[in-house]
Protein backbone atom coordinates (compact mmCIF):
# COMPACT_ATOMS: atom_id res chain seq x y z
CA UNK A 1 0.00 0.00 0.00
CA UNK A 2 1.23 3.48 -0.90
CA UNK A 3 -0.44 6.88 -0.90
CA UNK A 4 -0.67 9.60 -3.53
CA UNK A 5 -1.98 13.16 -3.54
CA UNK A 6 -1.59 16.36 -5.47
CA UNK A 7 -3.09 19.51 -6.88
CA UNK A 8 -3.34 21.81 -9.87
CA UNK A 9 -3.81 25.41 -8.82
CA UNK A 10 -3.47 29.00 -9.95
CA UNK A 11 -0.03 30.01 -8.70
CA UNK A 12 -0.65 32.29 -5.73
CA UNK A 13 3.02 33.06 -5.13
CA UNK A 14 6.48 32.23 -6.36
CA UNK A 15 7.17 30.10 -3.31
CA UNK A 16 8.25 26.47 -3.27
CA UNK A 17 5.16 24.18 -3.02
CA UNK A 18 7.26 21.35 -1.55
CA UNK A 19 6.27 22.16 2.04
CA UNK A 20 2.56 21.99 1.19
CA UNK A 21 3.04 18.71 -0.65
CA UNK A 22 4.89 17.25 2.32
CA UNK A 23 2.07 18.29 4.63
CA UNK A 24 -0.45 16.57 2.36
CA UNK A 25 1.75 13.48 2.27
CA UNK A 26 2.18 13.44 6.03
CA UNK A 27 -1.61 13.21 6.39
CA UNK A 28 -1.49 9.80 4.66
CA UNK A 29 1.84 8.64 6.08
CA UNK A 30 0.27 5.41 7.34
CA UNK A 31 -0.18 4.32 3.72
CA UNK A 32 3.54 4.60 3.03
CA UNK A 33 5.94 4.81 5.98
CA UNK A 34 9.11 4.03 4.00
CA UNK A 35 9.59 7.42 2.36
CA UNK A 36 8.12 10.51 0.78
CA UNK A 37 8.71 12.12 -2.58
CA UNK A 38 7.50 15.44 -3.95
CA UNK A 39 7.52 16.91 -7.46
CA UNK A 40 6.03 20.07 -8.90
CA UNK A 41 6.14 22.11 -12.09
CA UNK A 42 5.06 25.60 -13.09
CA UNK A 43 2.87 25.63 -16.19
CA UNK A 44 1.70 28.29 -18.65
CA UNK A 45 4.30 30.94 -17.77
CA UNK A 46 4.02 30.11 -14.06
CA UNK A 47 0.31 30.91 -13.88
CA UNK A 48 -0.47 27.32 -12.84
CA UNK A 49 1.29 24.94 -10.46
CA UNK A 50 0.98 21.16 -10.68
CA UNK A 51 2.24 19.13 -7.72
CA UNK A 52 2.52 15.42 -6.81
CA UNK A 53 3.37 13.79 -3.49
CA UNK A 54 3.97 10.07 -2.95
CA UNK A 55 4.12 8.14 0.30
CA UNK A 56 6.08 4.97 -0.32
CA UNK A 57 5.70 1.43 0.93
CA UNK A 58 8.70 -0.18 -0.77
CA UNK A 59 7.90 -3.67 -2.13
CA UNK A 60 9.02 -4.29 -5.72
CA UNK A 61 12.23 -2.22 -5.76
CA UNK A 62 13.65 -1.22 -2.39
CA UNK A 63 16.30 1.05 -3.92
CA UNK A 64 16.04 4.72 -4.86
CA UNK A 65 15.41 3.56 -8.45
CA UNK A 66 11.87 2.79 -7.35
CA UNK A 67 11.23 6.15 -5.67
CA UNK A 68 8.36 8.33 -6.83
CA UNK A 69 7.10 10.57 -8.31
CA UNK A 70 8.92 9.01 -11.27
CA UNK A 71 9.79 10.57 -14.63
CA UNK A 72 9.80 8.49 -17.81
CA UNK A 73 13.01 7.81 -19.74
CA UNK A 74 12.17 10.46 -22.36
CA UNK A 75 11.10 12.99 -19.73
CA UNK A 76 7.62 13.28 -21.23
CA UNK A 77 5.61 11.62 -18.45
CA UNK A 78 5.57 11.98 -14.66
CA UNK A 79 3.68 9.41 -12.59
CA UNK A 80 2.56 9.13 -8.99
CA UNK A 81 1.41 5.54 -8.50
CA UNK A 82 -0.21 3.49 -5.74
CA UNK A 83 -0.59 -0.26 -6.15
CA UNK A 84 0.98 -3.15 -7.99
CA UNK A 85 0.95 -4.37 -11.60
CA UNK A 86 1.23 -8.15 -11.33
CA UNK A 87 2.27 -8.80 -14.94
CA UNK A 88 4.99 -6.16 -15.07
CA UNK A 89 7.68 -8.82 -15.64
CA UNK A 90 5.99 -9.99 -18.84
CA UNK A 91 5.46 -6.40 -19.97
CA UNK A 92 9.12 -5.59 -19.26
CA UNK A 93 10.25 -8.47 -21.48
CA UNK A 94 7.93 -7.29 -24.25
CA UNK A 95 9.27 -3.75 -23.96
CA UNK A 96 12.89 -4.92 -23.90
CA UNK A 97 12.29 -6.76 -27.16
CA UNK A 98 11.20 -3.38 -28.56
CA UNK A 99 14.45 -1.74 -27.42
CA UNK A 100 13.49 -0.35 -24.02
CA UNK A 101 16.04 -0.37 -21.18
CA UNK A 102 15.45 -0.09 -17.44
CA UNK A 103 17.52 1.39 -14.63
CA UNK A 104 15.63 -0.38 -11.81
CA UNK A 105 13.24 -3.22 -11.04
CA UNK A 106 9.95 -1.48 -10.24
CA UNK A 107 6.59 -1.96 -11.88
CA UNK A 108 6.26 1.83 -11.94
CA UNK A 109 9.14 2.17 -14.39
CA UNK A 110 7.59 -0.54 -16.58
CA UNK A 111 4.29 1.34 -16.56
CA UNK A 112 5.97 4.51 -17.80
CA UNK A 113 7.81 2.62 -20.54
CA UNK A 114 4.55 0.96 -21.59
CA UNK A 115 2.74 4.28 -21.80
CA UNK A 116 5.57 5.70 -23.91
CA UNK A 117 5.52 2.69 -26.23
CA UNK A 118 1.79 1.98 -26.54
CA UNK A 119 -0.02 5.06 -25.24
CA UNK A 120 -2.12 5.42 -22.10
CA UNK A 121 -5.35 3.69 -23.10
CA UNK A 122 -3.64 0.69 -24.71
CA UNK A 123 -1.38 0.33 -21.66
CA UNK A 124 -4.32 0.39 -19.26
CA UNK A 125 -5.74 -2.56 -21.17
CA UNK A 126 -2.48 -4.45 -20.59
CA UNK A 127 -2.01 -3.66 -16.88
CA UNK A 128 -3.17 -6.53 -14.68
CA UNK A 129 -3.20 -5.36 -11.10
CA UNK A 130 -4.57 -3.07 -8.43
CA UNK A 131 -3.70 0.57 -8.83
CA UNK A 132 -4.57 4.22 -8.73
CA UNK A 133 -2.29 6.77 -10.31
CA UNK A 134 -1.86 10.33 -11.51
CA UNK A 135 -0.01 10.85 -14.79
CA UNK A 136 1.17 14.17 -16.19
CA UNK A 137 1.92 14.37 -19.92
CA UNK A 138 4.34 17.26 -20.44
CA UNK A 139 3.87 17.24 -24.21
CA UNK A 140 0.07 17.44 -24.18
CA UNK A 141 -0.06 19.28 -20.81
CA UNK A 142 -2.70 16.88 -19.51
CA UNK A 143 -3.24 15.31 -16.10
CA UNK A 144 -4.88 11.88 -16.04
CA UNK A 145 -6.22 10.09 -12.97
CA UNK A 146 -6.83 6.34 -13.38
CA UNK A 147 -8.11 3.46 -11.27
CA UNK A 148 -7.95 -0.34 -11.56
CA UNK A 149 -10.77 -2.52 -12.86
CA UNK A 150 -12.07 -3.62 -9.46
CA UNK A 151 -11.48 -0.32 -7.68
CA UNK A 152 -9.22 -1.94 -5.13
CA UNK A 153 -7.14 1.23 -4.69
CA UNK A 154 -9.01 4.41 -3.73
CA UNK A 155 -8.82 7.74 -5.53
CA UNK A 156 -10.73 10.94 -4.75
CA UNK A 157 -10.72 14.14 -6.78
CA UNK A 158 -12.59 17.41 -7.13
CA UNK A 159 -12.46 21.17 -7.60
CA UNK A 160 -12.15 23.59 -4.74
CA UNK A 161 -12.56 26.98 -6.36
CA UNK A 162 -9.87 27.16 -9.05
CA UNK A 163 -7.85 24.32 -7.50
CA UNK A 164 -8.10 20.68 -8.53
CA UNK A 165 -7.26 18.29 -5.68
CA UNK A 166 -6.79 14.53 -5.69
CA UNK A 167 -5.61 11.89 -3.29
CA UNK A 168 -5.81 8.35 -1.98
CA UNK A 169 -7.62 9.69 1.08
CA UNK A 170 -9.62 12.80 1.82
CA UNK A 171 -7.22 13.59 4.68
CA UNK A 172 -4.52 14.68 2.22
CA UNK A 173 -6.89 16.93 0.27
CA UNK A 174 -8.13 18.64 3.44
CA UNK A 175 -4.57 19.90 4.10
CA UNK A 176 -4.63 22.20 1.06
CA UNK A 177 -5.49 25.87 1.79
CA UNK A 178 -8.11 25.85 -0.98
CA UNK A 179 -10.13 23.18 0.83
CA UNK A 180 -13.55 24.46 1.82
CA UNK A 181 -15.84 21.54 0.92
CA UNK A 182 -19.15 21.38 2.68
CA UNK A 183 -20.95 18.22 3.73
CA UNK A 184 -23.20 16.93 0.95
CA UNK A 185 -26.60 16.43 2.57
CA UNK A 186 -27.69 14.09 -0.22
CA UNK A 187 -24.68 11.88 0.53
CA UNK A 188 -25.57 11.89 4.22
CA UNK A 189 -29.08 10.67 3.38
CA UNK A 190 -27.64 7.90 1.20
CA UNK A 191 -25.25 6.92 3.99
CA UNK A 192 -28.07 6.45 6.49
CA UNK A 193 -30.05 4.50 3.90
CA UNK A 194 -27.26 2.20 2.67
CA UNK A 195 -24.58 2.47 5.40
CA UNK A 196 -22.16 3.68 2.72
CA UNK A 197 -21.74 6.70 0.45
CA UNK A 198 -22.02 5.15 -3.03
CA UNK A 199 -19.52 6.06 -5.73
CA UNK A 200 -18.99 8.39 -7.44
CA UNK A 201 -20.22 10.53 -4.53
CA UNK A 202 -18.30 11.36 -1.39
CA UNK A 203 -19.40 12.87 1.89
CA UNK A 204 -18.24 16.29 0.60
CA UNK A 205 -20.01 18.38 -2.01
CA UNK A 206 -18.01 18.57 -5.25
CA UNK A 207 -15.57 15.80 -4.29
CA UNK A 208 -15.89 12.53 -6.16
CA UNK A 209 -14.57 8.99 -6.04
CA UNK A 210 -13.14 7.90 -9.38
CA UNK A 211 -15.11 4.85 -10.46
CA UNK A 212 -13.37 1.46 -10.94
CA UNK A 213 -12.05 0.83 -14.47
CA UNK A 214 -12.24 4.56 -15.25
CA UNK A 215 -9.85 7.36 -15.98
CA UNK A 216 -10.39 11.10 -16.25
CA UNK A 217 -8.17 13.58 -18.08
CA UNK A 218 -7.85 17.30 -17.40
C-alpha positions, 0 to 999 in steps of 0.5 A: 500500500502506498499513498498519492496526492496532489493539486493543480492550482493557480499560482498564488506566489512564487514560493516552493510548493514542496512544504505543502506537498509534504504536509499533504503526504504526512496526512497519509503517512500510514499508507507509506511509511518508507519514504516521501517524494514530492515533485512540482512544475510551473505551467503556462508561464508560471500561472499554474502549479501542478504538484505530486506527493507520494508516500512509499511502501517499498515492495518491488524495488527497495532502492532509490530507483523505485522512488516516486514521483517518477519521470519516464526515460524520455522525460515526457511523463511523470507518474505518482502511483499506488498499487501493484501491476502483477504482470509487469515482468511480462510487460518488461520483457515485451518492452525490452524486445522493442528496445526499451532499457530499465535502470531499476526493477519497479513496476512503476518504471515498466508502466511509464515505458509501456505508456511511452511505447503503446499510449495510455489507453492501450497500456491500461488494457495491458495492466493486470493489477490493483492501482490508482495513479496520476499521470502528467503528460508534459507534451500534451499538458494533460493530467490523467487520474486512473483506477484499476478494474475492481477499484481496489485502490481508492482515488478521490478528486474534485475542484475547490474553487480554481484548485483541482485536488486529488488523493488516496484519502480525503485527509490529504486533500483537506490539508490544502489551503483551498479546501472548503468543501461542505458536507453533501446532505444528499450523501448523508441521506444515502449513507443512512439508507445504505450504510455507505456513500455510493460512488462516485459521490463522497461525503463532501459536495463537489468531491468525487470517487473515481469509479473502478475501471475509469480514468479522467483527463484534465 
